[in-house]
Amino acid sequence: MRLLCLLLLLPLTVNATPLDEALMLVREHHPVLVAERAQLEEQGRQRDWTARVSMSWTERGTEFGGEGGANAGLRLNIPLFDRKQKLERSRARAGFAEQRAKIEAAFLGEVKSLSRQASDVSAAQQLRDLYRDRLAYRKQQVDEGLEEADVLWSEAEAMQKAEQSVSKSRRELEAGLETTAREYGGYEWKRLQALLAAHVKQN
């Protein structure tokens, strides 16, 4: 039966995108979900009913003053229709599902933010490449005597600023990837960081 379940899940795993894998990892390793899942499992091991045992002890004498002996009584009370535990488990499962949905929504919001940061990196790189090509063109013009060498200063300065913008946007993206992975990935945050990096690279 376990093998059949694995075979059914195999196509989903093979075709999973980095974001799909990241979501599965968050569901499995987010610290809050790990703690709540452990609590649910503990509740599942509890009985659906509670038994109450009471003992009594009495000494009884005879009407002639002699000793009649001792009596001991044992009472066992097992409720037949106690739904308290089932209701508590149902509420706990509903609470867990709600908490997981909130965490997933917050995580996907972070992923969108990371994707925007990745777009900023790409735009900064394109602008840097444009200034680099312009600098190369101006240098060629100067070498051919068609322009004065002074024009190279402004072009070089523009390219340097564009390079700094690329470095800054890259650092912000890397910091965002690590922060999000640490918050949502638990002990598996490095693997989550790699999955997030792969996702934003594809988009």
Contact map, one row per residue, 1 for C-alpha under 8 A:
11111000000000000000000000000000000000000000000000000000000000000000000000000000000000000000000000000000000000000000000000000000000000000000000000000000000000000000000000000000000000000000000000000000000
11111100000000000000000000000000000000000000000000000000000000000000000000000000000000000000000000000000000000000000000000000000000000000000000000000000000000000000000000000000000000000000000000000000000
11111110000000000000000000000000000000000000000000000000000000000000000000000000000000000000000000000000000000000000000000000000000000000000000000000000000000000000000000000000000000000000000000000000000
11111111000000000000000000000000000000000000000000000000000000000000000000000000000000000000000000000000000000000000000000000000000000000000000000000000000000000000000000000000000000000000000000000000000
11111111100000000000000000000000000000000000000000000000000000000000000000000000000000000000000000000000000000000000000000000000000000000000000000000000000000000000000000000000000000000000000000000000000
01111111110000000000000000000000000000000000000000000000000000000000000000000000000000000000000000000000000000000000000000000000000000000000000000000000000000000000000000000000000000000000000000000000000
00111111111000000000000000000000000000000000000000000000000000000000000000000000000000000000000000000000000000000000000000000000000000000000000000000000000000000000000000000000000000000000000000000000000
00011111111000000000000000000000000000000000000000000000000000000000000000000000000000000000000000000000000000000000000000000000000000000000000000000000000000000000000000000000000000000000000000000000000
00001111111110000000000000000000000000000000000000000000000000000000000000000000000000000000000000000000000000000000000000000000000000000000000000000000000000000000000000000000000000000000000000000000000
00000111111111000000000000000000000000000000000000000000000000000000000000000000000000000000000000000000000000000000000000000000000000000000000000000000000000000000000000000000000000000000000000000000000
00000011111111100000000000000000000000000000000000000000000000000000000000000000000000000000000000000000000000000000000000000000000000000000000000000000000000000000000000000000000000000000000000000000000
00000000111111110000000000000000000000000000000000000000000000000000000000000000000000000000000000000000000000000000000000000000000000000000000000000000000000000000000000000000000000000000000000000000000
00000000111111110000100000000000000000000000000000000000000000000000000000000000000000000000000000000000000000000000000000000000000000000000000000000000000000000000000000000000000000000000000000000000000
00000000011111110000000000000000000000000000000000000000000000000000000000000000000000000000000000000000000000000000000000000000000000000000000000000000000000000000000000000000000000000000000000000000000
00000000001111111000000000000000000000000000000000000000000000000000000000000000000000000000000000000000000000000000000000000000000000000000000000000000000000000000000000000000000000000000000000000000000
00000000000111111111100000000000000000000000000000000000000000000000000000000000000000000000000000000000000000000000000000000000000000000000000000000000000000000000000000000000000000000000000000000000000
00000000000000111111100000000000000000000000000000000000000000000000000000000000000000000000000000000000000000000000000000000000000000000000000000000000000000000000000000000000000000000000000000000010000
00000000000000011111110000000000000000000000000000000000000000000000000000000000000000000000000000000000000000000000000000000000000000000000000000000000000000000000000000000000000000000000000000110110000
00000000000000011111111000000000000000000000000000000000000000000000000000000000000000000000000000000000000000000000000000000000000000000000000000000000000000000000000000000000000000000000000000110010000
00000000000000011111111100000000000000000000000000000000000000000000000000000000000000000000000000000000000000000000000000000000000000000000000000000000000000000000000000000000000000000000000000000000000
00000000000010011111111110000000000000000000000000000000000000000000000000000000000000000000000000000000000000000000000000000000000000000000000000000000000000000000000000000000000000000000000000100000000
00000000000000000111111111000000000000000000000000000000000000000000000000000000000000000000000000000000000000000000000000000000000000000000000000000000000000000000000000000000000000000000000100110000000
00000000000000000011111111100000000000000000000000000000000000000000000000000000000000000000000000000001000000000000000000000000000000000000000000000000000000000000000000000000000000000000000000000000000
00000000000000000001111111110000000000000000000000000000000000000000000000000000000000000000000000000000000000000000000000000000000000000000000000000000000000000000000000000000000000000000000000000000000
00000000000000000000111111111100000000000000000000000000000000000000000000000000000000000000000000000000000000000000000000000000000000000000000000000000000000000000000000000000000000001001000100000000000
00000000000000000000011111111100000000000000000000000000000000000000000000000000000000000000000000000001000000000000000000000000000000000000000000000000000000000000000000000000000000011000000000000000000
00000000000000000000001111111100100000000000000000000000000000000000000000000000000000000000000000010001000000000000000000000000000000000000000000000000000000000000000000000000000000000000000000000000000
00000000000000000000000111111100110000000000000000000000000000000000000000000000000000000000000000000000000000000000000000000000000000000000000000000000000000000000000000000000000000000000000000000000000
00000000000000000000000011111110110000000000000000000000000000000000000000000000000000000000000000000000000000000000000000000000000000000000000000000000000000000000000000000000000000011111000000000000000
00000000000000000000000011111111110000000000000000000000000000000000000000000000000000000000000000000000000000000000000000000000000000000000000000000000000000000000000000000000000000111100000000000000000
00000000000000000000000000001111111000000000000000000000000000000000000000000000000000000000000000000000000000000000000000000000000000000000000000000000000000000000000000000000000000011100000000000000000
00000000000000000000000000000111111100000000000000000000000000000000000000000000000000000000000000000000000000000000000000000000000000000000000000000000000000000000000000000000000000000000000000000000000
00000000000000000000000000111111111110000000000000000000000000000000000000000000000000000000000100110000000000000000000000000000000000000000000000000000000000000000000000000000000000000000000000000000000
00000000000000000000000000011111111111000000000000000000000000000000000000000000000000000000000000000000000000000000000000000000000000000000000000000000000000000000000000000000000000000000000000000000000
00000000000000000000000000000011111111100000000000000000000000000000000000000000000000000000000000000000000000000000000000000000000000000000000000000000000000000000000000000000000000000000000000000000000
00000000000000000000000000000001111111110000000000000000000000000000000000000000000000000000000100000000000000000000000000000000000000000000000000000000000000000000000000000000000000000000000000000000000
00000000000000000000000000000000111111111000000000000000000000000000000000000000000000000000000100000000000000000000000000000000000000000000000000000000000000000000000000000000000000000000000000000000000
00000000000000000000000000000000011111111100000000000000000000000000000000000000000000000000000000000000000000000000000000000000000000000000000000000000000000000000000000000000000000000000000000000000000
00000000000000000000000000000000001111111110000000000000000000000000000000000000000000000000000000000000000000000000000000000000000000000000000000000000000000000000000000000000000000000000000000000000000
00000000000000000000000000000000000111111111000000000000000000000000000000000000000000001001100000000000000000000000000000000000000000000000000000000000000000000000000000000000000000000000000000000000000
00000000000000000000000000000000000011111111100000000000000000000000000000000000000000000000000000000000000000000000000000000000000000000000000000000000000000000000000000000000000000000000000000000000000
00000000000000000000000000000000000001111111110000000000000000000000000000000000000000000000000000000000000000000000000000000000000000000000000000000000000000000000000000000000000000000000000000000000000
00000000000000000000000000000000000000111111110000000000000000000000000000000000000000001000000000000000000000000000000000000000000000000000000000000000000000000000000000000000000000000000000000000000000
00000000000000000000000000000000000000011111111000000000000000000000000000000000000000001000000000000000000000000000000000000000000000000000000000000000000000000000000000000000000000000000000000000000000
00000000000000000000000000000000000000001111111000000000000000000000000000000000000000000000000000000000000000000000000000000000000000000000000000000000000000000000000000000000000000000000000000000000000
00000000000000000000000000000000000000000111111100000000000000000000000000000000000000000000000000000000000000000000000000000000000000000000000000000000000000000000000000000000000000000000000000000000000
00000000000000000000000000000000000000000001111111000000000000000000000000000000000010000000000000000000000000000000000000000000000000000000000000000000000000000000000000000000000000000000000000000000000
00000000000000000000000000000000000000000000011111000000000000000000000000000000011111000000000000000000000000000000000000000000000000000000000000000000000000000000000000000000000000000000000000000000000
00000000000000000000000000000000000000000000001111100000000000000000000000000111011010000000000000000000000000000000000000000000000000000000000000000000000000000000000000000000000000000000000000000000000
00000000000000000000000000000000000000000000001111110000000000000000000000000110000000000000000000000000000000000000000000000000000000000000000000000000000000000000000000000000000000000000000000000000000
00000000000000000000000000000000000000000000000011111000000000000000000000011110000000000000000000000000000000000000000000000000000000000000000000000000000000000000000000000000000000000000000000000000000
00000000000000000000000000000000000000000000000001111100000000000000000000011100000000000000000000000000000000000000000000000000000000000000000000000000000000000000000000000000000000000000000000000000000
00000000000000000000000000000000000000000000000000111110000000000000000001111000000000000000000000000000000000000000000000000000000000000000000000000000000000000000000000000000000000000000000000000000000
00000000000000000000000000000000000000000000000000011111000000000000000001110000000000000000000000000000000000000000000000000000000000000000000000000000000000000000000000000000000000000000000000000000000
00000000000000000000000000000000000000000000000000001111100000000000000111100000000000000000000000000000000000000000000000000000000000000000000000000000000000000000000000000000000000000000000000000000000
00000000000000000000000000000000000000000000000000000111110000000000000111000000000000000000000000000000000000000000000000000000000000000000000000000000000000000000000000000000000000000000000000000000000
00000000000000000000000000000000000000000000000000000011111000000000011110000000000000000000000000000000000000000000000000000000000000000000000000000000000000000000000000000000000000000000000000000000000
00000000000000000000000000000000000000000000000000000001111100000000011100000000000000000000000000000000000000000000000000000000000000000000000000000000000000000000000000000000000000000000000000000000000
00000000000000000000000000000000000000000000000000000000111110000001111000000000000000000000000000000000000000000000000000000000000000000000000000000000000000000000000000000000000000000000000000000000000
00000000000000000000000000000000000000000000000000000000011111000011111000000000000000000000000000000000000000000000000000000000000000000000000000000000000000000000000000000000000000000000000000000000000
00000000000000000000000000000000000000000000000000000000001111101111100000000000000000000000000000000000000000000000000000000000000000000000000000000000000000000000000000000000000000000000000000000000000
00000000000000000000000000000000000000000000000000000000000111111111000000000000000000000000000000000000000000000000000000000000000000000000000000000000000000000000000000000000000000000000000000000000000
00000000000000000000000000000000000000000000000000000000000011111100000000000000000000000000000000000000000000000000000000000000000000000000000000000000000000000000000000000000000000000000000000000000000
00000000000000000000000000000000000000000000000000000000000001111100000000000000000000000000000000000000000000000000000000000000000000000000000000000000000000000000000000000000000000000000000000000000000
00000000000000000000000000000000000000000000000000000000000011111110000000000000000000000000000000000000000000000000000000000000000000000000000000000000000000000000000000000000000000000000000000000000000
00000000000000000000000000000000000000000000000000000000000011111111000000000000000000000000000000000000000000000000000000000000000000000000000000000000000000000000000000000000000000000000000000000000000
00000000000000000000000000000000000000000000000000000000000111001111100000000000000000000000000000000000000000000000000000000000000000000000000000000000000000000000000000000000000000000000000000000000000
00000000000000000000000000000000000000000000000000000000001111000111110000000000000000000000000000000000000000000000000000000000000000000000000000000000000000000000000000000000000000000000000000000000000
00000000000000000000000000000000000000000000000000000000001110000011111000000000000000000000000000000000000000000000000000000000000000000000000000000000000000000000000000000000000000000000000000000000000
00000000000000000000000000000000000000000000000000000000111100000001111100000000000000000000000000000000000000000000000000000000000000000000000000000000000000000000000000000000000000000000000000000000000
00000000000000000000000000000000000000000000000000000000111100000000111110000000000000000000000000000000000000000000000000000000000000000000000000000000000000000000000000000000000000000000000000000000000
00000000000000000000000000000000000000000000000000000011110000000000011111000000000000000000000000000000000000000000000000000000000000000000000000000000000000000000000000000000000000000000000000000000000
00000000000000000000000000000000000000000000000000000011100000000000001111100000000000000000000000000000000000000000000000000000000000000000000000000000000000000000000000000000000000000000000000000000000
00000000000000000000000000000000000000000000000000001111000000000000000111110000000000000000000000000000000000000000000000000000000000000000000000000000000000000000000000000000000000000000000000000000000
00000000000000000000000000000000000000000000000000001110000000000000000011111000000000000000000000000000000000000000000000000000000000000000000000000000000000000000000000000000000000000000000000000000000
00000000000000000000000000000000000000000000000000111100000000000000000001111100000000000000000000000000000000000000000000000000000000000000000000000000000000000000000000000000000000000000000000000000000
00000000000000000000000000000000000000000000000000111000000000000000000000111110000000000000000000000000000000000000000000000000000000000000000000000000000000000000000000000000000000000000000000000000000
00000000000000000000000000000000000000000000000011110000000000000000000000011111000000000000000000000000000000000000000000000000000000000000000000000000000000000000000000000000000000000000000000000000000
00000000000000000000000000000000000000000000000011100000000000000000000000001111110000000000000000000000000000000000000000000000000000000000000000000000000000000000000000000000000000000000000000000000000
00000000000000000000000000000000000000000000000010000000000000000000000000000111110000000000000000000000000000000000000000000000000000000000000000000000000000000000000000000000000000000000000000000000000
00000000000000000000000000000000000000000000000000000000000000000000000000000011111000000000000000000000000000000000000000000000000000000000000000000000000000000000000000000000000000000000000000000000000
00000000000000000000000000000000000000000000000110000000000000000000000000000011111110000000000000000000000000000000000000000000000000000000000000000000000000000000000000000000000000000000000000000000000
00000000000000000000000000000000000000000000000110000000000000000000000000000000111111100000000000000000000000000000000000000000000000000000000000000000000000000000000000000000000000000000000000000000000
00000000000000000000000000000000000000000000000100000000000000000000000000000000011111110000000000000000000000000000000000000000000000000000000000000000000000000000000000000000000000000000000000000000000
00000000000000000000000000000000000000000000001110000000000000000000000000000000011111111000000000000000000000000000000000000000000000000000000000000000000000000000000000000000000000000000000000000000000
00000000000000000000000000000000000000000000000100000000000000000000000000000000001111111100000000000000000000000000000000000000000000000000000000000000000000000000000000000000000000000000000000000000000
00000000000000000000000000000000000000000000000000000000000000000000000000000000001111111110000000000000000000000000000000000000000000000000000000000000000000000000000000000000000000000000000000000000000
00000000000000000000000000000000000000000000000000000000000000000000000000000000000111111111000000000000000000000000000000000000000000000000000000000000000000000000000000000000000000000000000000000000000
00000000000000000000000000000000000000010011000000000000000000000000000000000000000011111111100000000000000000000000000000000000000000000000000000000000000000000000000000000000000000000000000000000000000
00000000000000000000000000000000000000000000000000000000000000000000000000000000000001111111110000000000000000000000000000000000000000000000000000000000000000000000000000000000000000000000000000000000000
00000000000000000000000000000000000000000000000000000000000000000000000000000000000000111111111000000000000000000000000000000000000000000000000000000000000000000000000000000000000000000000000000000000000
00000000000000000000000000000000000000010000000000000000000000000000000000000000000000011111111100000000000000000000000000000000000000000000000000000000000000000000000000000000000000000000000000000000000
00000000000000000000000000000000000000010000000000000000000000000000000000000000000000001111111110000000000000000000000000000000000000000000000000000000000000000000000000000000000000000000000000000000000
00000000000000000000000000000000000000000000000000000000000000000000000000000000000000000111111111000000000000000000000000000000000000000000000000000000000000000000000000000000000000000000000000000000000
00000000000000000000000000000000000000000000000000000000000000000000000000000000000000000011111111100000000000000000000000000000000000000000000000000000000000000000000000000000000000000000000000000000000
00000000000000000000000000000000100110000000000000000000000000000000000000000000000000000001111111110000000000000000000000000000000000000000000000000000000000000000000000000000000000000000000000000000000
00000000000000000000000000000000000000000000000000000000000000000000000000000000000000000000111111111000000000000000000000000000000000000000000000000000000000000000000000000000000000000000000000000000000
00000000000000000000000000000000000000000000000000000000000000000000000000000000000000000000011111111100000000000000000000000000000000000000000000000000000000000000000000000000000000000000000000000000000
00000000000000000000000000000000100000000000000000000000000000000000000000000000000000000000001111111110000000000000000000000000000000000000000000000000000000000000000000000000000000000000000000000000000
00000000000000000000000000100000100000000000000000000000000000000000000000000000000000000000000111111111000000000000000000000000000000000000000000000000000000000000000000000000000000000000000000000000000
00000000000000000000000000000000000000000000000000000000000000000000000000000000000000000000000011111111100000000000000000000000000000000000000000000000000000000000000000000000000000000000000000000000000
00000000000000000000000000000000000000000000000000000000000000000000000000000000000000000000000001111111110000000000000000000000000000000000000000000000000000000000000000000000000000000000000000000000000
00000000000000000000000000000000000000000000000000000000000000000000000000000000000000000000000000111111111000000000000000000000000000000000000000000000000000000000000000000000000000000000000000000000000
00000000000000000000001001100000000000000000000000000000000000000000000000000000000000000000000000011111111100000000000000000000000000000000000000000000000000000000000000000000000000000000000000000000000
00000000000000000000000000000000000000000000000000000000000000000000000000000000000000000000000000001111111110000000000000000000000000000000000000000000000000000000000000000000000000000000000000000000000
00000000000000000000000000000000000000000000000000000000000000000000000000000000000000000000000000000111111111000000000000000000000000000000000000000000000000000000000000000000000000000000000000000000000
00000000000000000000000000000000000000000000000000000000000000000000000000000000000000000000000000000011111111100000000000000000000000000000000000000000000000000000000000000000000100010000000000000000000
00000000000000000000000000000000000000000000000000000000000000000000000000000000000000000000000000000001111111110000000000000000000000000000000000000000000000000000000000000000000000000000000000000000000
00000000000000000000000000000000000000000000000000000000000000000000000000000000000000000000000000000000111111111000000000000000000000000000000000000000000000000000000000000000000000000000000000000000000
00000000000000000000000000000000000000000000000000000000000000000000000000000000000000000000000000000000011111111100000000000000000000000000000000000000000000000000000000000000000100000000000000000000000
00000000000000000000000000000000000000000000000000000000000000000000000000000000000000000000000000000000001111111110000000000000000000000000000000000000000000000000000000000000000000000000000000010000000
00000000000000000000000000000000000000000000000000000000000000000000000000000000000000000000000000000000000111111111000000000000000000000000000000000000000000000000000000000000000000000000000000000000000
00000000000000000000000000000000000000000000000000000000000000000000000000000000000000000000000000000000000011111111100000000000000000000000000000000000000000000000000000000000000000000000000000000000000
00000000000000000000000000000000000000000000000000000000000000000000000000000000000000000000000000000000000001111111110000000000000000000000000000000000000000000000000000001001100000000000000000000001000
00000000000000000000000000000000000000000000000000000000000000000000000000000000000000000000000000000000000000111111111000000000000000000000000000000000000000000000000000000000000000000000000000000001001
00000000000000000000000000000000000000000000000000000000000000000000000000000000000000000000000000000000000000011111111100000000000000000000000000000000000000000000000000000000000000000000000000000000000
00000000000000000000000000000000000000000000000000000000000000000000000000000000000000000000000000000000000000001111111110000000000000000000000000000000000000000000000010011000000000000000000000000000000
00000000000000000000000000000000000000000000000000000000000000000000000000000000000000000000000000000000000000000111111111000000000000000000000000000000000000000000000001001000000000000000000000000001100
00000000000000000000000000000000000000000000000000000000000000000000000000000000000000000000000000000000000000000011111111100000000000000000000000000000000000000000000000000000000000000000000000000000000
00000000000000000000000000000000000000000000000000000000000000000000000000000000000000000000000000000000000000000001111111110000000000000000000000000000000000000000000010000000000000000000000000000000000
00000000000000000000000000000000000000000000000000000000000000000000000000000000000000000000000000000000000000000000111111111000000000000000000000000000000000000000010011001000000000000000000000000000000
00000000000000000000000000000000000000000000000000000000000000000000000000000000000000000000000000000000000000000000011111111100000000000000000000000000000000000000000000000000000000000000000000000000000
00000000000000000000000000000000000000000000000000000000000000000000000000000000000000000000000000000000000000000000001111111110000000000000000000000000000000000000000000000000000000000000000000000000000
00000000000000000000000000000000000000000000000000000000000000000000000000000000000000000000000000000000000000000000000111111111000000000000000000000000000000000110110010000000000000000000000000000000000
00000000000000000000000000000000000000000000000000000000000000000000000000000000000000000000000000000000000000000000000011111111100000000000000000000000000000000110010000000000000000000000000000000000000
00000000000000000000000000000000000000000000000000000000000000000000000000000000000000000000000000000000000000000000000001111111110000000000000000000000000000000000000000000000000000000000000000000000000
00000000000000000000000000000000000000000000000000000000000000000000000000000000000000000000000000000000000000000000000000111111111000000000000000000000000000000100000000000000000000000000000000000000000
00000000000000000000000000000000000000000000000000000000000000000000000000000000000000000000000000000000000000000000000000011111111100000000000000000000000000100110010000000000000000000000000000000000000
00000000000000000000000000000000000000000000000000000000000000000000000000000000000000000000000000000000000000000000000000001111111110000000000000000000000000000000000000000000000000000000000000000000000
00000000000000000000000000000000000000000000000000000000000000000000000000000000000000000000000000000000000000000000000000000111111111000000000000000000000000000000000000000000000000000000000000000000000
00000000000000000000000000000000000000000000000000000000000000000000000000000000000000000000000000000000000000000000000000000011111111100000000000000000001001100100000000000000000000000000000000000000000
00000000000000000000000000000000000000000000000000000000000000000000000000000000000000000000000000000000000000000000000000000001111111110000000000000000000000100000000000000000000000000000000000000000000
00000000000000000000000000000000000000000000000000000000000000000000000000000000000000000000000000000000000000000000000000000000111111111000000000000000000000000000000000000000000000000000000000000000000
00000000000000000000000000000000000000000000000000000000000000000000000000000000000000000000000000000000000000000000000000000000011111111100000000000000001000000000000000000000000000000000000000000000000
00000000000000000000000000000000000000000000000000000000000000000000000000000000000000000000000000000000000000000000000000000000001111111110000000000001001100100000000000000000000000000000000000000000000
00000000000000000000000000000000000000000000000000000000000000000000000000000000000000000000000000000000000000000000000000000000000111111111000000000000000000000000000000000000000000000000000000000000000
00000000000000000000000000000000000000000000000000000000000000000000000000000000000000000000000000000000000000000000000000000000000011111111100000000000000000000000000000000000000000000000000000000000000
00000000000000000000000000000000000000000000000000000000000000000000000000000000000000000000000000000000000000000000000000000000000001111111110000100011001000000000000000000000000000000000000000000000000
00000000000000000000000000000000000000000000000000000000000000000000000000000000000000000000000000000000000000000000000000000000000000111111111000001001000000000000000000000000000000000000000000000000000
00000000000000000000000000000000000000000000000000000000000000000000000000000000000000000000000000000000000000000000000000000000000000011111111100000000000000000000000000000000000000000000000000000000000
00000000000000000000000000000000000000000000000000000000000000000000000000000000000000000000000000000000000000000000000000000000000000001111111111100000000000000000000000000000000000000000000000000000000
00000000000000000000000000000000000000000000000000000000000000000000000000000000000000000000000000000000000000000000000000000000000000000111111111111000000000000000000000000000000000000000000000000000000
00000000000000000000000000000000000000000000000000000000000000000000000000000000000000000000000000000000000000000000000000000000000000000011111111000000000000000000000000000000000000000000000000000000000
00000000000000000000000000000000000000000000000000000000000000000000000000000000000000000000000000000000000000000000000000000000000000000001111111100000000000000000000000000000000000000000000000000000000
00000000000000000000000000000000000000000000000000000000000000000000000000000000000000000000000000000000000000000000000000000000000000000000111111110000000000000000000000000000000000000000000000000000000
00000000000000000000000000000000000000000000000000000000000000000000000000000000000000000000000000000000000000000000000000000000000000000000111111110000000000000000000000000000000000000000000000000000000
00000000000000000000000000000000000000000000000000000000000000000000000000000000000000000000000000000000000000000000000000000000000000000100110111111010000000000000000000000000000000000000000000000000000
00000000000000000000000000000000000000000000000000000000000000000000000000000000000000000000000000000000000000000000000000000000000000000000010011111110000000000000000000000000000000000000000000000000000
00000000000000000000000000000000000000000000000000000000000000000000000000000000000000000000000000000000000000000000000000000000000000000010010000111111100000000000000000000000000000000000000000000000000
00000000000000000000000000000000000000000000000000000000000000000000000000000000000000000000000000000000000000000000000000000000000000000000000000011111110000000000000000000000000000000000000000000000000
00000000000000000000000000000000000000000000000000000000000000000000000000000000000000000000000000000000000000000000000000000000000000000100000000111111111000000000000000000000000000000000000000000000000
00000000000000000000000000000000000000000000000000000000000000000000000000000000000000000000000000000000000000000000000000000000000000100110000000001111111100000000000000000000000000000000000000000000000
00000000000000000000000000000000000000000000000000000000000000000000000000000000000000000000000000000000000000000000000000000000000000000000000000001111111110000000000000000000000000000000000000000000000
00000000000000000000000000000000000000000000000000000000000000000000000000000000000000000000000000000000000000000000000000000000000000000000000000000111111111000000000000000000000000000000000000000000000
00000000000000000000000000000000000000000000000000000000000000000000000000000000000000000000000000000000000000000000000000000000001001100100000000000011111111100000000000000000000000000000000000000000000
00000000000000000000000000000000000000000000000000000000000000000000000000000000000000000000000000000000000000000000000000000000000000100000000000000001111111110000000000000000000000000000000000000000000
00000000000000000000000000000000000000000000000000000000000000000000000000000000000000000000000000000000000000000000000000000000000000000000000000000000111111111000000000000000000000000000000000000000000
00000000000000000000000000000000000000000000000000000000000000000000000000000000000000000000000000000000000000000000000000000000001000000000000000000000011111111100000000000000000000000000000000000000000
00000000000000000000000000000000000000000000000000000000000000000000000000000000000000000000000000000000000000000000000000000001001100100000000000000000001111111110000000000000000000000000000000000000000
00000000000000000000000000000000000000000000000000000000000000000000000000000000000000000000000000000000000000000000000000000000000000000000000000000000000111111111000000000000000000000000000000000000000
00000000000000000000000000000000000000000000000000000000000000000000000000000000000000000000000000000000000000000000000000000000000000000000000000000000000011111111100000000000000000000000000000000000000
00000000000000000000000000000000000000000000000000000000000000000000000000000000000000000000000000000000000000000000000000011011001000000000000000000000000001111111110000000000000000000000000000000000000
00000000000000000000000000000000000000000000000000000000000000000000000000000000000000000000000000000000000000000000000000011001000000000000000000000000000000111111111000000000000000000000000000000000000
00000000000000000000000000000000000000000000000000000000000000000000000000000000000000000000000000000000000000000000000000000000000000000000000000000000000000011111111100000000000000000000000000000000000
00000000000000000000000000000000000000000000000000000000000000000000000000000000000000000000000000000000000000000000000000010000000000000000000000000000000000001111111110000000000000000000000000000000000
00000000000000000000000000000000000000000000000000000000000000000000000000000000000000000000000000000000000000000000000010011001000000000000000000000000000000000111111111000000000000000000000000000000000
00000000000000000000000000000000000000000000000000000000000000000000000000000000000000000000000000000000000000000000000000000000000000000000000000000000000000000011111111100000000000000000000000000000000
00000000000000000000000000000000000000000000000000000000000000000000000000000000000000000000000000000000000000000000000000000000000000000000000000000000000000000001111111110000000000000000000000000000000
00000000000000000000000000000000000000000000000000000000000000000000000000000000000000000000000000000000000000000000100110010000000000000000000000000000000000000000111111111000000000000000000000000000000
00000000000000000000000000000000000000000000000000000000000000000000000000000000000000000000000000000000000000000000010010000000000000000000000000000000000000000000011111111100000000000000000000000000000
00000000000000000000000000000000000000000000000000000000000000000000000000000000000000000000000000000000000000000000000000000000000000000000000000000000000000000000001111111110000000000000000000000000000
00000000000000000000000000000000000000000000000000000000000000000000000000000000000000000000000000000000000000000000100000000000000000000000000000000000000000000000000111111111000000000000000000000000000
00000000000000000000000000000000000000000000000000000000000000000000000000000000000000000000000000000000000000000100110010000000000000000000000000000000000000000000000011111111100000000000000000000000000
00000000000000000000000000000000000000000000000000000000000000000000000000000000000000000000000000000000000000000000000000000000000000000000000000000000000000000000000001111111110000000000000000000000000
00000000000000000000000000000000000000000000000000000000000000000000000000000000000000000000000000000000000000000000000000000000000000000000000000000000000000000000000000111111111000000000000000000000000
00000000000000000000000000000000000000000000000000000000000000000000000000000000000000000000000000000000000000000100000000000000000000000000000000000000000000000000000000011111111100000000000000000000000
00000000000000000000000000000000000000000000000000000000000000000000000000000000000000000000000000000000000000000100000000000000000000000000000000000000000000000000000000001111111110000000000010011000000
00000000000000000000000000000000000000000000000000000000000000000000000000000000000000000000000000000000000000000000000000000000000000000000000000000000000000000000000000000111111111000000110010000000000
00000000000000000000000000000000000000000000000000000000000000000000000000000000000000000000000000000000000000000000000000000000000000000000000000000000000000000000000000000011111111100000000000000000000
00000000000000000000000000000000000000000000000000000000000000000000000000000000000000000000000000000000001001000000000000000000000000000000000000000000000000000000000000000001111111111000000010000000000
00000000000000000000000000000000000000000000000000000000000000000000000000000000000000000000000000000000000000000000000000000000000000000000000000000000000000000000000000000000111111111100110110010000000
00000000000000000000000000000000000000000000000000000000000000000000000000000000000000000000000000000000000000000000000000000000000000000000000000000000000000000000000000000000011111111100110000000000000
00000000000000000000000000000100000000000000000000000000000000000000000000000000000000000000000000000000000000000000000000000000000000000000000000000000000000000000000000000000001111111100100000000000000
00000000000000000000000001001110000000000000000000000000000000000000000000000000000000000000000000000000001000000000000000000000000000000000000000000000000000000000000000000000000111111100100000000000000
00000000000000000000000011001110000000000000000000000000000000000000000000000000000000000000000000000000000000000000000000000000000000000000000000000000000000000000000000000000000111111111110100000000000
00000000000000000000000000001110000000000000000000000000000000000000000000000000000000000000000000000000000000000000000000000000000000000000000000000000000000000000000000000000000011111111100000000000000
00000000000000000000000000001000000000000000000000000000000000000000000000000000000000000000000000000000000000000000000000000000000000000000000000000000000000000000000000000000000000001111110000000000000
00000000000000000000000010001000000000000000000000000000000000000000000000000000000000000000000000000000000000000000000000000000000000000000000000000000000000000000000000000000000000001111111100000000000
00000000000000000000000000000000000000000000000000000000000000000000000000000000000000000000000000000000000000000000000000000000000000000000000000000000000000000000000000000000010011111111111110000000000
00000000000000000000000000000000000000000000000000000000000000000000000000000000000000000000000000000000000000000000000000000000000000000000000000000000000000000000000000000000010011001011111111000000000
00000000000000000000000000000000000000000000000000000000000000000000000000000000000000000000000000000000000000000000000000000000000000000000000000000000000000000000000000000000000000000001111111100000000
00000000000000000000010010000000000000000000000000000000000000000000000000000000000000000000000000000000000000000000000000000000000000000000000000000000000000000000000000000000000010001001111111110000000
00000000000000000000000000000000000000000000000000000000000000000000000000000000000000000000000000000000000000000000000000000000000000000000000000000000000000000000000000000000110110000000111111111000000
00000000000000000000000000000000000000000000000000000000000000000000000000000000000000000000000000000000000000000000000000000000000000000000000000000000000000000000000000000000000000000000011111111100000
00000000000000000110110000000000000000000000000000000000000000000000000000000000000000000000000000000000000000000000000000000000000000000000000000000000000000000000000000000000000000000000001111111110000
00000000000000000110010000000000000000000000000000000000000000000000000000000000000000000000000000000000000000100000000000000000000000000000000000000000000000000000000000000000100010000000000111111111000
00000000000000000000000000000000000000000000000000000000000000000000000000000000000000000000000000000000000000000000000000000000000000000000000000000000000000000000000000000000100000000000000011111111100
00000000000000000100000000000000000000000000000000000000000000000000000000000000000000000000000000000000000000000000000000000000000000000000000000000000000000000000000000000000000000000000000001111111110
00000000000000001110000000000000000000000000000000000000000000000000000000000000000000000000000000000000000000000000000000000000000000000000000000000000000000000000000000000000000000000000000000111111111
00000000000000000000000000000000000000000000000000000000000000000000000000000000000000000000000000000000000000000110010000000000000000000000000000000000000000000000000000000000000000000000000000011111111
00000000000000000000000000000000000000000000000000000000000000000000000000000000000000000000000000000000000000000000010000000000000000000000000000000000000000000000000000000000000000000000000000001111111
00000000000000000000000000000000000000000000000000000000000000000000000000000000000000000000000000000000000000000000000000000000000000000000000000000000000000000000000000000000000000000000000000000111111
00000000000000000000000000000000000000000000000000000000000000000000000000000000000000000000000000000000000000000010000000000000000000000000000000000000000000000000000000000000000000000000000000000011111
